[in-house]
Amino acid sequence: MTTTVSWLDDITMTQLERNPYPIYERLRAEVPLAYVPVLGSYVASTAEICREIATSDDFEAIITKAGGRTFGHPAVIGVNGPIHADLRSMVDPALQPQEVDRWIDDLVRPIARRYLETFEDVGRAELVGQYCEPVSVRALGDLLGLQSVSSDKLRDWFHKLSRSFTNAGVDEDGEFTNPEGFDEGDEAKAEIRAIVDPLIDRWIDHPDDSAISHWLHDGMPDGKTRERDYIYPTLYVYLLGAMQEPGHAMASTLVGLFTRPDQLESVVDEAGLIPRAISEGMRWTSPIWSATARVSTTDVEVAGVALPAGSVVLMSYGSANHDHSVYEAPSEYDLSRPPLPHLAFGAGNHACAGIYFANHVCRIGLEELFDSIPNLERDTDNDVEFWGWGFRGPTSLHVTWEV
C-alpha cells in the first residue's frame, strides 16, 4: 500500500505515543480516512467516519496486528458472529446496570477508602500511581476473582500488556519494527496463567460468584465448562482495557478539572456533577484512544475513499472526540459544554461492555477523593505528561493539600 499524501509517510510511533493530537487534527482536516504506513492500516479520524464504520454492515471487528500478537484468539474485541455472541453472553451479565448497581458501592468504596488512608494525612501524593490506577485494578481484580493477586502485580500486568498491544509499528513489508516489544507482554501472560490456572482448576469443580467462574460455567450444559484457552484472550483484554480505562479516565478528569479551578470547586461542592465531569474527561482524553479496528467485508467506499475488501481501519475514537465539527474548542476541558455524546466507549455491537462499570468506578473513586481531600491542588512543581496512542492517560499527577 502506498500513500498519495507524502507527509503521512513521515509519521512515527514516537510522535503518536507522545502527542497524537496535532497529527490527527491534520488528518481530520486533510485526509480523514487515510492509509498510515507506520500503522500498516487505514485510520478513521472524524466522529462521522468512526460512527459510520462502527455501525456499518460492510465492516466487522478485527483485532489489530499487535493486539492479535498480544492477546491471541479469540479475544472478544476481535471476533464476530457466534463466537462474539458467546463471548459477550459470557462477560455481559455481570456488567448489566441492574447487576452492577447491586454490588458496585460495596466493592469500590472500601477499596478507595483503603488507598486514601495511606496518604490523606500526608499533604501530597502522586494520584496516578497511588490512587487512580490502584483503585481501578483492585476493583476489577476482585470482581474477576483475583483477590490473591496484589494491586502492584495487576498494575504491572496491565502496563506490560499495554506496551505490547501498542507496539504497532511496521515496516514496508508489514513486519513489526520492534519484535522485542512483545517480550514483556509474553512475560505477563505467562505469569497470569501460572496464577490463574490453579484458580480455574478450583472453579471448575467449585464455582463461586467471581466473574471468571461465571465465564467458565454460564450457558454451558451440565458438567461442562468453557475451555480455559478459549477464555484467556478475553481475560487478557480485561486485564488491560478494563483495568486501564477507569483509572486513566479518573486521572484525566482530575487533570482537566485542574485546568478549570472554578469547575473543580463546583464539582467538589456538588457531588452530583461528578458523572458529567467524568464524561467530559473521557471525551477530552479518551483512555482507549485508538485501540480497536474494523475490516471491510466487501469493496466499499467511505468518505470518498475506495476500500477493497479486507481493508483494516483503525478507529481513532480519541481523535473523533476532538472533532471541531462536533465540539467547540475540543482541546479544552470544559464541564459547561453541552452534553453531546462522545465515542470514548466506541459504537456499534462492539462498543465497550463495561461502560456502566467503568463510569461508576470513576464516580465512586472521585466521590471518596473529594470527600476526604476537598482542598486538593495540583503540584505545579511537577509537570503532567500524557502518554499513549492506543491507550492514553497521564503518566503521573502530583497533588498537594493542607492537612
ZALO-939519 format. One record per atom (N, C-alpha, C): residue in one letter; x, y, z. Coordinates in steps of 0.001 Angstrom, whole numbers, padded with zeros to 6 digits, always signed. Atoms other than C-alpha are relative to their C-alpha. Example, Ala and Ser with C-alpha at 12.3 -4.5 7.8 and 13.67 -1.06 7.14 Angstrom:
// residues 2
a+000890-001190+000000
a+012300-004500+007800
a+000900+001200+000000
s-000820-001190-000060
s+013670-001060+007140
s-000770+001090+000730
//
This chain:
// residues 403
m+000851-001189+000000
m+000000+000000+000000
m+000889+001243+000000
t-000725-001269+000026
t+001332+003439-000889
t-000972+001129+000274
t+000846-001143-000303
t+000039+006839+000153
t+000123+001032-001099
t-000030-001087+000970
t-000825+009784-002009
t+000267+001337+000682
v-000295-001206-000768
v-000178+012326+000763
v+001344-000218+000664
s-001373+000331-000361
s+003547+012484+001341
s+000271+000091+001492
w-000332-000166-001412
w+003531+013694+004950
w-000429-001186+000850
l+000396+001191-000740
l+001774+010510+006055
l+001159-000979+000154
d-001142+000913-000060
d+004981+008609+005287
d+000960+000352+001129
d-000955-000455-001008
d+006831+010642+007930
d-000500-000174+001427
i+000540+000195-001350
i+004553+009833+010882
i+000747-001145+000678
t-000718+001033-000763
t+006390+007864+013584
t-000817-000420+001219
m+000664+000469-001204
m+005209+005797+016528
m+000335+000894+001183
t-000385-000884-001103
t+007135+008083+018869
t-000879+001242+000031
q+000890-001161+000069
q+005118+011076+017659
q-001396-000344+000514
l+001347+000388-000386
l+001853+009205+018131
l-000099-000252+001498
e+000041+000326-001417
e+002723+007999+021616
e+000152+001240+000867
r-000208-001203-000803
r+003932+011375+022847
r-001174+000966-000101
n+001096-000951+000185
n+001206+013537+021341
n-000641-000207-001364
p+000626+000267+001296
p-001109+012242+018605
p-000873+001137-000514
y+001020-000981+000366
y-003353+015331+018573
y+000358+000846-001227
p-000284-000808+001201
p-001505+017544+016018
p-000111-000803-001290
i+000074+000837+001200
i-001226+014667+013561
i-001450-000288-000356
y+001393+000337+000274
y-004855+013714+013922
y-000831+001221-000345
e+000698-001218+000425
e-006023+017307+013661
e+000227+000228-001489
r-000291-000157+001434
r-004278+017451+010287
r-000705-001083-000809
l+000732+001062+000692
l-005764+014091+009315
l-001476+000381-000173
r+001420-000362+000095
r-009283+015304+010121
r-000230+001077-001049
a+000164-001126+000919
a-008745+018454+008055
a+000294-000379-001445
e-000482+000258+001363
e-006985+016941+005035
e-000392-001370-000536
v+000262+001371+000452
v-007467+013160+004837
v-000627-000791+001149
p+000615+000602-001188
p-009989+011991+007450
p-000087-001521-000019
l-000155+001453+000096
l-009761+008419+006179
l+001216-000232-000867
a-001268+000058+000721
a-006182+007682+005186
a+000799-001227+000408
y-000921+001088-000301
y-003647+004879+004978
y+001263+000585+000619
v-001169-000494-000722
v-000864+005491+007509
v+001051-001109+000027
p-000953+001099+000167
p+002245+003451+006652
p+000542-000582+001303
v-000617+000537-001219
v+003752+003179+010160
v-000965-000912+000751
l+000997+000842-000653
l+000475+001630+011369
l-000441-001164-000879
g+000346+001087+000908
g+000041-000558+008307
g-001485-000163-000210
s+001453+000085+000163
s-003658+000276+008074
s-000570+001388-000262
y+000700-001265+000114
y-006195+002965+007319
y-000320+000521+001404
v+000359-000650-001251
v-007088+005439+010069
v-001248+000838-000233
a+001194-000843+000008
a-010553+006915+010656
a+000143+001007+001132
s-000346-001007-000999
s-010137+010226+012459
s-001128+000944+000378
t+001113-000896-000349
t-013515+012048+012471
t-001125-000791+000664
a+001123+000643-000678
a-016612+011341+014528
a-000947-000647-001008
e+000942+000521+000986
e-018776+010882+011441
e+000491-001304-000608
i-000519+001202+000658
i-016489+008341+009774
i+000114-001143+001004
c-000088+001054-001013
c-015850+006429+013006
c-001365-000625+000258
r+001337+000534-000237
r-019581+006103+013657
r-000508-000789-001205
e+000472+000686+001205
e-020303+005149+010047
e+000598-001396-000095
i-000664+001295+000132
i-017738+002355+010022
i-000396-000935+001141
a+000299+000834-001160
a-018501+001122+013552
a-001386-000618-000073
t+001384+000492+000061
t-022192+000652+012693
t-000375-000568-001370
s+000283+000433+001368
s-021881-000436+009046
s-000008-001521-000122
d+000038+001436+000294
d-022860-003898+007835
d+001133-000423-000933
d-001102+000319+000907
d-019924-003671+005410
d+001325-000189+000734
f-001220+000175-000798
f-017406-003922+008273
f-000291-000938+001163
e+000094+000783-001220
e-016770-006336+011086
e+001261+000211+000832
a-001136-000222-000892
a-014429-006313+014046
a+001194-000842-000416
i-001247+000746+000164
i-010827-007354+013695
i+000957+000533+001052
i-000979-000468-000955
i-008075-007191+016237
i+001209+000538-000760
t-001184-000531+000662
t-005074-005071+015332
t+001098-001056-000024
k-001063+000989+000113
k-001942-006947+014314
k+000755-000145+001316
a-000697+000053-001286
a-000155-006005+017537
a-000912-000554+001090
g+000942+000533-000971
g-003296-006786+019517
g-000131-001507-000110
g+000067+001434+000195
g-003543-010226+017977
g+001242-000701+000523
r-001251+000564-000510
r+000110-010870+018786
r+000007-000012+001531
t+000004-000113-001457
t-000534-009799+022379
t-001050-000893+000639
f+001095+000694-000662
f-003924-011365+023181
f-000215-001421-000497
g+000348+001286+000576
g-004218-014333+020823
g-001470-000032-000402
h+001357+000168+000528
h-007546-015708+019572
h-000723-001055+000835
p+000900-001065+000443
p-010459-015488+020248
p-000188+001071+001085
a+000231-001116-000918
a-010364-012116+022039
a-001305+000680-000362
v+001353-000512+000227
v-013799-010555+022444
v-000011+001230-000899
i+000001-001232+000803
i-012743-007296+020754
i+000270-000255-001471
g-000398+000232+001378
g-011702-009009+017521
g-000684-001155-000687
v+000721+001114+000620
v-014277-011689+016726
v-001417+000438-000335
n+001332-000334+000484
n-017704-011728+015117
n-000881-001244+000031
g+000906+001127+000141
g-020761-013902+014647
g-000220-000774+001286
p+000331+000812-001179
p-021464-016813+017012
p+001039+000069+001112
i-001027-000062-001047
i-018101-016576+018804
i-000119+001303+000773
h+000184-001283-000687
h-018612-012889+019540
h-001247-000045+000876
a+001239+000090-000782
a-022161-013592+020679
a+000220-000815+001260
d-000240+000836-001184
d-020964-016333+023009
d+000877+000728+001014
l-000881-000708-000925
l-018147-014238+024477
l-000727+001161+000673
r+000768-001075-000629
r-020487-011293+025046
r-001022-000573+000988
s+000931+000624-000947
s-023028-013637+026658
s+000737-000464+001250
m-000840+000417-001123
m-020164-014732+028901
m+000339+001177+000909
v-000487-001128-000799
v-018993-011263+030010
v-001082+001014+000347
d+000983-001072-000170
d-022116-009093+029726
d-000850-000089+001274
p+000943+000026-001116
p-024361-010398+032540
p+000473+000728+001254
a-000499-000648-001219
a-022134-009191+035396
a+000131+001504-000153
l-000212-001423+000244
l-021852-005764+033746
l-001277+000737-000345
q+001274-000672+000244
q-025549-005021+033258
q-000291+000978+001146
p+000206-001015-001037
p-026664-001870+035118
p-000673-000513+001264
q+000700+000465-001193
q-029085-003646+037438
q+000884-000909+000844
e-000918+000866-000732
e-026376-006145+038373
e+001111+000825+000648
v-001060-000853-000543
v-023636-003531+038803
v-000512+000800+001195
d+000572-000778-001098
d-025934-001426+040996
d-000079-000816+001290
r+000158+000876-001170
r-026271-004413+043314
r+001254-000039+000868
w-001229+000214-000776
w-022599-004552+044321
w+001073+001072-000154
i-001097-000894+000336
i-020613-001614+042944
i+000473+000826+001205
d-000418-000811-001142
d-020631+000545+046097
d+000752-000838+001023
d-000654+000870-000983
d-019749-002345+048386
d+001360-000479-000488
l-001292+000418+000549
l-016923-003310+046035
l+001009+001137+000004
v-000975-001043+000302
v-015314+000018+045167
v+000269+000933+001176
r-000195-001014-001043
r-015890+002315+048153
r+001020-000430+001062
p-001029+000402-000963
p-013891+000248+050684
p+001414-000001-000596
i-001313-000026+000658
i-011050-000083+048157
i+000528+001427-000051
a-000419-001406+000055
a-010953+003679+047616
a+000408+000506+001372
r-000312-000456-001350
r-011015+004298+051371
r+001353-000545+000457
r-001280+000588-000439
r-008093+001908+051962
r+001186+000741-000594
y-001121-000717+000621
y-005884+003702+049463
y+000091+001430+000507
l-000031-001365-000519
l-006884+007154+050705
l+000624+000055+001393
e-000534+000015-001358
e-005981+006204+054263
e+001520-000068+000034
t-001463+000091+000025
t-002389+005607+053175
t+000675+001344-000227
f-000671-001282+000279
f-001805+009256+052201
f-000818+001236+000346
e+000843-001187-000180
e-004721+011546+053160
e+000526+000951+001076
d-000562-000857-001043
d-002799+012861+056207
d+001408+000495-000327
v-001381-000335+000377
v+000464+013386+054297
v+000098+001405-000595
g-000021-001321+000610
g-000427+016527+052335
g+000511+000026-001418
r-000421+000086+001404
r+000914+015331+048994
r-000117-001445-000457
a+000095+001346+000565
a+000522+012359+046665
a+000209+000065-001499
e-000035+000156+001457
e+001070+011135+043133
e-001194-000881-000326
l+001298+000665+000027
l-002503+010182+042290
l-000109-001128-001022
v+000106+001097+000970
v-001996+008021+039193
v+000476-001303+000634
g-000584+001211-000563
g+000252+005550+040973
g-000514-000372+001371
q+000425+000280-001363
q-001105+005896+044498
q-001504-000163+000150
y+001439+000053-000182
y-004824+006078+043832
y-000763-000458-001236
c+000880+000270+001152
c-006377+006080+040342
c+000218-001398-000571
e-000252+001339+000530
e-004676+003004+038905
e-000254-001085+001039
p+000268+001059-000980
p-004712+001007+042177
p-001484-000256+000257
v+001433+000199-000212
v-008425+001609+042761
v-000604-000754-001186
s+000546+000629+001196
s-009180+000601+039169
s+000368-001479-000075
v-000420+001402+000153
v-007109-002590+039120
v-000531-000866+001135
r+000485+000794-001135
r-008188-003681+042591
r-001489-000312-000161
a+001426+000226+000188
a-011888-003230+041784
a-000240-001101-001021
l+000215+001016+001020
l-011668-005273+038600
l+000598-001331+000430
g-000611+001248-000452
g-009279-007824+040103
g-000911-000753+000951
d+000894+000660-000940
d-011691-008518+042945
d-001264-000502-000697
l+001165+000447+000748
l-014634-008706+040530
l+000301-001290-000755
l-000372+001184+000773
l-012779-011265+038419
l+000223-001221+000884
g-000333+001105-000892
g-011873-013362+041454
g+001480-000099+000296
l-001458-000010-000164
l-008196-012369+041674
l+000407+000736+001282
q-000314-000664-001262
q-008213-011199+045300
q+001397-000342+000503
s-001313+000428-000479
s-004988-013122+045903
s+001151+000682-000737
v-001033-000682+000790
v-003100-011041+043300
v+000122+001432+000495
s-000188-001349-000526
s-001582-007821+044627
s-000345+001048-001048
s+000296-001100+000924
s-002600-004495+043134
s+001233+000377-000798
d-001237-000312+000730
d+001042-003852+042219
d+000214-000980-001147
k-000162+001000+001061
k+001134-007098+040249
k-001032+000230-001107
l+001018-000286+001011
l-002157-006261+038489
l+000399+001204-000847
r-000451-001183+000739
r-000784-002823+037553
r+001156-000357-000923
d-001142+000422+000821
d+002417-004425+036287
d-000493-000747-001229
w+000540+000733+001145
w+000397-006786+034083
w-000616+000947-001015
f+000703-000822+000985
f-001735-004070+032545
f+000963+000934-000721
h-000972-000843+000701
h+001240-001818+031799
h+000785-000817-001035
k-000739+000836+000949
k+003145-004681+030155
k-000869-000376-001196
l+000905+000323+001100
l+000124-005748+028121
l-000276+001224-000863
s+000255-001226+000753
s-000498-002123+027128
s+001151+000308-000943
r-001153-000303+000864
r+003027-001588+025824
r+000134-001024-001118
s-000036+001028+001042
s+002834-004881+023944
s-001070+000262-001054
f+001124-000214+000917
f-000586-004127+022432
f+000244+001194-000919
t-000213-001210+000796
t+000530-000685+021224
t+001357+000008-000705
n-001258+000134+000736
n+003829-001941+019784
n-000327-000252-001478
a+000684+000214+001281
a+002194-001408+016407
a+000830+000343-001228
g-000777-000441+001151
g+004983-000035+014212
g+000377-001139-000938
v-000360+001003+001002
v+005522-001963+010971
v+000827+000656-001099
d-000789-000511+001114
d+007914-001639+008037
d-000803-000137-001292
e+000715+000008+001278
e+007055-001502+004338
e-000468-001391-000403
d+000438+001361+000272
d+006707-005290+004311
d-001052-000478+000989
g+001004+000372-000981
g+004238-005237+007187
g+000539-000750+001196
e-000612+000688-001136
e+006723-006726+009652
e+000199+000969+001155
f-000184-000861-001161
f+006976-005388+013193
f+001416+000561+000038
t-001320-000634-000073
t+009805-002898+013550
t+000688-000251+001341
n-000579+000256-001327
n+010307-003808+017222
n-000573-001295+000562
p+000585+001264-000466
p+009524-007512+017684
p+000290-000294+001468
e-000315+000218-001410
e+011239-007472+021082
e-001001+000701+000913
g+000975-000725-000788
g+008493-005110+022211
g-001139-000864+000528
f+001040+000910-000482
f+006210-008112+022735
f+000479-000885+001143
d-000549+000916-001005
d+008529-009859+025197
d-000643+000199+001364
e+000545-000205-001337
e+007169-008188+028309
e-001473-000386+000067
g+001368+000494+000026
g+003592-008940+027239
g-000039-001511+000145
d-000083+001453-000139
d+004563-012597+026857
d+000333-000385+001442
e-000350+000250-001399
e+006133-012457+030318
e-001222+000157+000896
a+001203-000218-000804
a+002929-011017+031787
a-000993-001142-000185
k+000959+001078+000246
k+000783-013679+030114
k+000426-001300+000678
a-000486+001203-000684
a+002997-016455+031488
a-000282+000083+001497
e+000288-000181-001423
e+002628-015004+034993
e-001502-000144+000270
i+001452+000080-000170
i-001137-014664+034556
i-000448-001459+000007
r+000423+001398+000092
r-001532-018279+033507
r+000486-000798+001197
a-000520+000740-001148
a+000684-019528+036331
a-000860+000220+001238
i+000837-000315-001154
i-001582-017796+038853
i-001453-000414-000214
v+001427+000220+000242
v-004987-018206+037195
v-000325-001469-000274
d+000290+001406+000295
d-004684-021839+036042
d-000449-000776+001243
p+000486+000716-001193
p-004911-023215+039626
p-001371+000491+000478
l+001319-000515-000365
l-007879-020918+040280
l-001071-000595-000899
i+000957+000620+000926
i-009609-022230+037164
i-000240-001453+000382
d+000162+001393-000435
d-008939-025795+038354
d-001016-000081+001145
r+000920-000004-001131
r-010794-024936+041574
r-001411+000391-000435
w+001319-000480+000423
w-013629-023007+039859
w-000748-001028-000833
i+000672+001030+000798
i-014334-025912+037503
i-000828-000912+000901
d+000696+000918-000912
d-015286-028141+040443
d-000788+000723+001083
h+000642-000731-001086
h-016294-025448+042938
h-000283+001434-000454
p+000309-001339+000505
p-017892-022496+041127
p-000410+000945+001131
d+000422-001016-000959
d-018407-019256+043021
d-000558+001193-000771
d+000625-001161+000633
d-019692-015746+042280
d+001005+000905-000701
s-000985-000804+000717
s-016461-014460+040714
s-000299-000004-001491
a+000308-000121+001428
a-016635-013282+037113
a+000605-001141-000801
i-000638+001056+000801
i-014144-015836+035786
i-000721-001325+000216
s+000762+001221-000239
s-016091-018653+037454
s-001274-000009-000846
h+001201-000089+000853
h-019228-017427+035692
h+000359-000191-001469
w-000417+000187+001391
w-017303-017258+032402
w+000134-001486-000332
l-000203+001434+000229
l-016458-020931+032784
l-001322-000753-000114
h+001183+000835-000169
h-019945-022155+033669
h-001262+000503-000695
d+001289-000520+000433
d-022715-019801+032499
d-000295-000368-001451
g+000433+000350+001342
g-024650-021003+029484
g+000526-001319-000519
m-000557+001287+000426
m-022872-024368+029383
m-000878-001149+000482
p+000756+001172-000458
p-024502-027813+029600
p+000519-000481+001357
d-000408+000532-001303
d-024427-029503+032991
d+001255-000846-000133
g-001240+000771-000004
g-020988-030854+033757
g+001039+000479-000989
k-000936-000526+000990
k-019330-028794+031010
k+000405+001427+000362
t-000464-001377-000151
t-017250-025615+031179
t+000688+000434-001285
r-000778-000505+001133
r-015683-023381+028577
r+001468-000342+000204
e-001426+000305-000083
e-012093-024287+027765
e+000764+001236+000440
r-000766-001143-000491
r-009544-022115+029514
r+000716+000733-001129
d-000667-000678+001111
d-007669-021429+026268
d-000965+000875-000791
y+001041-000790+000663
y-010954-020054+024904
y-000245+001312+000734
i+000302-001219-000755
i-011397-017528+027723
i+001230+000848+000289
y-001191-000788-000339
y-007782-016472+028252
y+000173+001262-000847
p-000178-001249+000762
p-007600-013996+025304
p-000907+001124+000484
t+000896-001032-000517
t-010652-012171+026666
t+000415+000432+001398
l-000528-000399-001306
l-009170-012242+030173
l+001141+000995-000165
y-001080-000961+000250
y-006071-010504+028768
y-000570+001364-000401
v+000668-001255+000360
v-008382-007896+027216
v-000447+000732+001261
y+000465-000598-001251
y-009894-007293+030645
y+001167+000525+000832
l-001130-000386-000837
l-006533-007158+032400
l+000771+001174-000586
l-000531-001233+000573
l-005541-004375+030011
l-001087+001068-000030
g+000948-001085+000225
g-008512-002326+028841
g-000923+000273+001163
a+000963-000216-001075
a-010943-002873+031690
a+000661+000492+001273
m-000732-000572-001125
m-008249-002015+034224
m+000487+001405-000324
q-000556-001297+000385
q-006783+000890+032274
q-001053+001086-000062
e+000967-001048+000326
e-009962+002703+031333
e-000500+000772+001227
p+000475-000804-001139
p-011429+003617+034767
p+001115+000798+000672
g-001086-000698-000677
g-008056+004515+036284
g+000461+001227-000742
h-000483-001135+000771
h-006917+006756+033466
h-001104+001003-000296
a+001102-000955+000130
a-010368+008256+032969
a-000101+000863+001251
m+000028-000747-001250
m-010330+009252+036633
m+001132+001025+000036
a-001159-000891-000035
a-006831+010724+036340
a-000140+001131-001014
s+000152-001039+001024
s-007576+012589+033092
s-001071+001000+000406
t+001037-000910-000481
t-010758+014026+034606
t+000570+000967+001020
l-000628-000871-000997
l-008726+015366+037525
l+000903+001033-000664
v-000879-000954+000702
v-006133+016916+035196
v-000838+001066-000684
g+000874-000965+000658
g-008916+018521+033191
g-000598+000991+000978
l+000579-000891-001003
l-010573+019913+036305
l+001030+000977+000554
f-001041-000907-000489
f-007252+021366+037459
f+000244+001153-000972
t-000136-001117+000950
t-007218+023448+034258
t-001137+001000+000139
r+001156-000876-000193
r-010577+024955+035319
r-000326+000040+001499
p+000179+000006-001464
p-010329+025764+039057
p-001430+000275+000439
d+001384-000283-000378
d-013845+027189+039161
d-000875-001233-000162
q+000783+001208+000216
q-015237+023976+037720
q+000378-001082+001015
l-000425+000932-001040
l-013164+021879+040128
l-000727+000315+001308
e+000677-000399-001233
e-014614+023860+043025
e-001473-000394-000036
s+001411+000359+000122
s-018142+023270+041711
s-000204-001500+000186
v+000134+001452-000093
v-017589+019529+041421
v+000255-000477+001427
v-000273+000365-001391
v-016067+019277+044900
v-001204+000336+000883
d+001147-000438-000806
d-019044+021182+046325
d-001275-000772-000309
e+001237+000668+000426
e-021672+019247+044366
e+000346-001339-000656
a-000381+001326+000496
a-021028+015513+044016
a-000844-000439-001191
g+000845+000359+001127
g-023918+015276+041570
g+000574+000387-001345
l-000649-000396+001246
l-021679+016939+038964
l+001096-000976-000431
i-001127+000889+000304
i-019091+014148+039095
i-000226-000823-001274
p+000172+000753+001255
p-020653+011948+036351
p+000200+000862-001247
r-000203-000881+001147
r-020729+014923+033987
r+001471+000348-000173
a-001438-000279+000068
a-017117+015758+034877
a+000758-001178-000607
i-000656+001196+000541
i-016099+012172+034086
i-000263-000120-001502
s+000325+000074+001423
s-017921+012219+030744
s+000858+000967-000806
e-000843-000964+000695
e-016063+015370+029735
e+001463-000419+000049
g-001375+000486-000088
g-012800+013874+030977
g+000282-001099-001004
m-000182+001084+000970
m-013304+010797+028803
m-000025+000521-001428
r-000035-000611+001330
r-014082+012965+025802
r+001320+000713-000214
w-001197-000838+000105
w-011122+015263+026481
w+001254-000847-000216
t-001106+000938+000196
t-008611+012414+026833
t-000567-001403+000097
s+000630+001321+000021
s-010167+009133+025783
s+001003-001060+000424
p-000970+001011-000462
p-008484+006283+027709
p+000336-001025-001076
i-000245+000902+001143
i-008931+003851+024807
i-000041+000877-001238
w-000105-001098+000951
w-007689+006325+022232
w-000118-000484-001444
s+000069+000534+001368
s-007149+004240+019093
s+000431-001459+000013
a-000437+001378-000226
a-007025+000579+020077
a-000889-001040-000649
t+000884+000965+000632
t-009864-001001+018110
t-000003+000196-001512
a-000081-000033+001469
a-010200-001804+014424
a-001203-000706-000613
r+001020+000674+000809
r-012658-002877+011742
r+000643-000410-001325
v-000471+000453+001302
v-012129-004721+008461
v-001188-000048-000951
s+001088-000004+000979
s-014194-004265+005320
s-000233-001421-000510
t+000348+001346+000455
t-016046-007404+004285
t-000296-000048-001487
t+000253-000102+001428
t-016639-006177+000730
t+000660+001273-000506
d-000470-001277+000533
d-015398-003461-001603
d-001009+001076+000383
v+000915-001015-000503
v-016838-000286-000133
v+000662+001367-000122
e-000518-001366+000024
e-016461+003479-000428
e-000484+000728+001249
v+000307-000773-001201
v-016301+005598+002725
v+000700+001343-000112
a-000548-001362+000044
a-015798+009364+002734
a+000804+000241-001278
g-000664-000183+001281
g-014822+009223-000922
g+001216-000866-000222
v-001160+000885+000113
v-012136+006580-000313
v-000478-001405-000333
a+000349+001361+000384
a-012438+003241-002102
a+000828-000979+000832
l-000666+000984-000847
l-011640+000453+000357
l-000269-001392-000559
p+000209+001373+000454
p-011091-003003-001114
p-000406-000896+001169
a+000327+000971-001039
a-012487-005960+000806
a+001275-000409+000727
g-001166+000377-000794
g-010125-006844+003630
g+000828+001174+000481
s-000733-001180-000463
s-009045-003255+004355
s-000228+000197+001501
v+000082-000210-001445
v-008259-002718+008038
v-000005+001499+000289
v+000125-001409-000372
v-009332+000609+009554
v+000096+000118+001518
l-000109-000285-001427
l-008175+001802+012970
l-001005+001071+000387
m+001037-000916-000453
m-010961+003543+014861
m+000617+000938+001042
s-000681-000955-000876
s-009349+006639+016371
s-001040+000822+000759
y+001076-000643-000756
y-012026+007483+018917
y+000503+001227+000755
g-000548-001176-000669
g-009717+009877+020770
g+000053+001199-000925
s+000021-001067+000994
s-009423+011901+017584
s-001436+000450-000271
a+001400-000336+000250
a-013172+011726+016919
a-000566+000883+001110
n+000483-000791-001128
n-013748+013189+020367
n+000606+001402+000048
h-000541-001353+000147
h-011715+016255+019320
h-000393+000603-001347
d+000449-000443+001320
d-013611+016774+016077
d-000658+001382+000116
h+000525-001369-000064
h-014198+020524+015586
h-001412+000120-000570
s+001341-000068+000558
s-017345+019798+013592
s-001062-000426+001011
v+000930+000461-001034
v-018905+018315+016734
v+000131+000823+001271
y-000251-000660-001282
y-017276+020115+019666
y+000687+001344-000211
e-000656-001296+000012
e-016386+023750+020154
e+001210-000046+000927
a-001247-000009-000782
a-012778+024205+021378
a+000242-001368+000630
p-000058+001356-000557
p-012385+020419+021772
p+001253-000294+000812
s-001227+000270-000756
s-008818+020603+023122
s-000080+000513+001425
e+000185-000520-001356
e-010136+022371+026224
e-000946-000897+000791
y+000933+000652-000910
y-011657+020600+029183
y-001018+001044+000434
d+001032-000978-000349
d-014988+022307+029815
d-001267-000719+000447
l+001165+000653-000578
l-017631+020942+032132
l-001308+000643-000444
s+001228-000719+000350
s-020099+023557+030911
s-000425-000200-001448
r+000403+000186+001397
r-020147+022427+027269
r-001276-000831-000069
p+001215+000813+000129
p-023426+020920+026007
p+000336-001486+000097
p-000300+001425-000220
p-023610+017237+026992
p-000218-000839-001255
l+000092+000764+001239
l-023059+015846+023496
l+000582-001398+000200
p-000564+001349-000124
p-022416+012108+023093
p+001442-000040-000499
h-001382+000176+000431
h-018796+011005+022751
h+000228-001467-000367
l-000306+001343+000485
l-017057+007896+021420
l+001066-000697+000843
a-001043+000611-000819
a-014772+007005+024323
a-000221-001491+000210
f+000295+001420-000181
f-016539+003641+024646
f-000303-000701-001317
g+000249+000612+001287
g-016819+003003+020917
g-001457+000109-000414
a+001359-000021+000539
a-020000+002342+018949
a-000268-001335-000686
g+000361+001237+000686
g-021892-000467+017294
g-000023-001186+000951
n+000150+001187-000842
n-022127-004050+018507
n+001286-000408+000704
h-001236+000232-000730
h-018506-003973+019669
h+000318+001161+000951
a-000214-001025-001019
a-018973-000979+021957
a+000379-000671+001312
c-000533+000552-001248
c-017328-001493+025345
c-001108-000597+000863
a+000988+000660-000861
a-019183-003958+027565
a-000035+000618+001394
g-000111-000470-001371
g-018037-002196+030725
g-000311+001470+000201
i+000293-001435-000092
i-019456+001304+030142
i-000520+000362+001391
y+000640-000339-001270
y-021615+001291+033260
y+000962-000223+001160
f-000962+000320-001054
f-018998-000380+035458
f+001099+001045+000077
a-001109-000952+000013
a-016188+001954+034382
a-000424+001366+000522
n+000475-001305-000457
n-018244+005092+034921
n-000210+000030+001509
h+000277-000002-001437
h-019226+004030+038415
h+001265-000209+000832
v-001294+000055-000694
v-015689+003044+039430
v+000586+001409+000090
c-000491-001385+000001
c-014653+006565+038407
c-000797+000875+000959
r+000849-000845-000848
r-017615+008157+040155
r+000311-000209+001477
i-000235+000289-001414
i-017038+006413+043461
i+001414+000425+000404
g-001366-000406-000301
g-013286+006994+043289
g+000124+001496+000223
l-000073-001457-000154
l-013738+010739+042806
l-000848+000484+001166
e+000792-000374-001177
e-016514+010977+045391
e+000816-000148+001279
e-000772+000251-001208
e-014264+009441+048016
e+001204+000935+000088
l-001155-000888+000007
l-011260+011525+046970
l-000391+001408+000420
f+000404-001377-000313
f-013096+014855+047093
f-000590+000105+001409
d+000538-000022-001350
d-014859+013921+050330
d+001127+000019+001032
s-001121+000073-000937
s-011528+013132+052012
s+000935+001196-000123
i-000958-001085+000242
i-009428+015895+050424
i-000671+001055-000877
p+000727-000984+000817
p-011706+018733+049279
p+000864+001167-000459
n-000875-001131+000337
n-008807+021227+049122
n+001173-000437-000880
l-001020+000558+000883
l-006854+019270+046514
l+000492+001050-000996
e-000596-000898+000989
e-004447+021293+044342
e+001074-000749-000778
r-001087+000602+000774
r-002138+020296+041522
r+001324+000582+000440
d-001352-000429-000347
d+001539+020448+042455
d+000671+000512-001271
t-000515-000597+001242
t+002784+022861+039798
t+001510-000109-000128
d-001438+000271+000125
d+006407+021953+040556
d+000267-001231-000859
n-000122+001202+000825
n+005761+018761+038598
n-000939+000117-001198
d+000816-000037+001205
d+004551+018719+035006
d-000903-001235-000074
v+000860+001139+000313
v+001703+016483+033884
v+000265-000397-001446
e-000269+000504+001346
e+002694+014357+030905
e-000954-001150-000309
f+000850+001078+000481
f+000322+012173+028934
f+000823-000882-000944
w-000698+000916+000904
w+001500+009102+027028
w-001022-000954-000609
g+000746+001074+000622
g-000013+006735+024541
g-000803+000436-001207
w+000784-000204+001213
w-001731+006467+021214
w-001143-001017-000054
g+001072+000980-000073
g-003668+003209+021502
g-000816+000194+001264
f+000580-000322-001296
f-004368+003840+025180
f+000708+001259+000481
r-000614-001279-000362
r-003789+007301+026644
r-000455+000457+001379
g+000315-000549-001314
g-003632+008841+030081
g+001238+000664+000564
p-001159-000635-000626
p-001390+010879+032378
p+000907-001043+000636
t-000950+000934-000603
t+001769+009107+033478
t+000169+000254+001483
s-000044-000329-001423
s+001685+010905+036835
s-000838+001250+000228
l+000761-001187-000375
l-000341+013532+038675
l+000319+000323+001462
h-000421-000391-001344
h+001301+015188+041671
h-000942+001074+000540
v+000939-000920-000632
v-001028+016986+044076
v+000455+000306+001429
t-000262-000385-001370
t-000814+018798+047404
t-001294+000498+000646
w+001134-000559-000739
w-003243+019939+050105
w+000449+000300+001422
e-000269-000316-001403
e-003251+021460+053553
e-000631-001040+000894
v+000529+000989-000953
v-003647+018949+056379
v-000154+000614+001380
//
